[in-house]
Amino acid sequence: MGSHVKTFGGDARKLLNIIELVVTQTQGDEIIIDNNIVTEVVQSNIALYDKKGEQHYDIISAFIKSMRGSDPNGAVYWLARMIKGGEDPKFIARRMVILASEDIGNANPNALLLATSCFNAIDVIGMPESRIILSQTAVYLATSPKSNSTYMAIEAALV
């Protein structure tokens, strides 16, 4: 893979999943992986998602890691995969509430308020419009400053 290949936000699992998709969907003895083939394969496979299997946990993990790593593009990508795959919006919103407190905490206390509002709003609004609320919240959390000091404090106090 040359230097022209786009990065994957530091998520090796994402890179390996995409390489696997490219290899399994490309015919021939020699496979040349470049931006064009990656874009084509990823766009045609965005809906692949098994909400009861291993991918369920891998993709929610990648979603959380994208937000934790301040990568809003990655967060929206993984969110779209889950939505297209039929994931329960409440499951996604619950995970964002946890992230807002655990990983953002007092660096931006409004993050918890927004994540909680998101959880409540999607219950009232329903799909497909809830996707907009989920996306807004994911981008906000991804771009928020991070601090896990309150998480670390309670963990230390419980020992």
Disulfide bonds with the S-S distance in Angstrom:
none
